[in-house]
């Protein structure tokens, strides 16, 4: 049902720009260096590319030191785009020039995850210190002071997996089995800042699943696995609630074996909030790549499942939703066109060529009427 209460057939997906390889890409993002320049960014192995139009890509790092296999995270800080892979010092791009990361005490350390928040560049999950968070000088994302670092409950054996701005001066720090609140209110970093736990028995299991949904923050949690939200109450407290209760059999393994989440590859799940929908891609059944998509539509307050979409990660660009294929080197626009990558039952194809393009399947069960003669129907 659409928003007007009429039956409608959902759209499929269409190719954006060129299909450049048979190997899945490892990252996607958006970069807006000026008011008139807006680029989609992708990582293909150790190569970083930006869109020049809806028809082509251009390589921005002719010589690269970034990892070929590791996931890439794109973070815009002021007018620079930083690329994090957890293996090399972060490179950055200004829209014209690409610069390699430097092993410099005044530069950002190697990190997997980052966030630009209140004009500080926060980075975390280093090569050795997996639960430390470093931060740059204010309005200077290229300048780090060696003492500007704090530890998030070091000693509990958990890595920091995500840094996500929340409200006002607050940022949520997700660890593997706990969630923390950083408040940077005040004029003196560290001295005026506070760090306190929100949850100490549940954490984040898939780093790419955290997303702001209205005023709340949703994420795919560690055991007991489910989609949960962080909500600030009227008493100025942050509580967590389970959102996915109606479809919990997908996460606890008691549902259809072809639809339940593959816990071996659950960390690959990726989510985004778009068009009043929380959209989560995950690997279902025995698939080793994301091959199913769960959608929570906030308008009818309902869940539905899309099969045949192979989504590695998402990005919103030019007011549309795009994703990188988890089986092929290409970007697809979601909810556009009349074809899916594949349709019908859950597909576990992981071949380099990717799945076959087919039309979108559609199944409808309407309201039943027995006309006061149930024995006839």
Buried (B, 14 or more C-beta within 10 A) or exposed (E): EEEEEEEEEEBBBBBBBEBBBEBBBBBBBBBBBEEEEEBBBBBBBBBBBBBEEEEEBEEBBEEBEBBBEBBBBBBBBBEBBBBBBBBBBBBBBEBEEBEBBEEEEEBBBBBBBBBBBBEBBBBBBBEEBBBBBBBBBEEBBBBBBEEBBBEBBEEEEBBBBBBBBBEEBBBBBBBBBBBBBBBBEEEEBEEEBEBEBBBEEBBBBBBBBBBBBEEBBBBBBBEEBBBBBBBBEEEEEBEBEBBBEEBBEBBBEEBEEBBBBBEEBBBBBBBBBBBEBBBBBBBBBEBEBBBBBBBBBEEEEEBEEBBBBBBBBBBEBEEBBBBBBBBBBBBBBBBBBEBBBBBEEBBBBBEEEBBEBBEBEEEEEEEEEEEEEEEEE
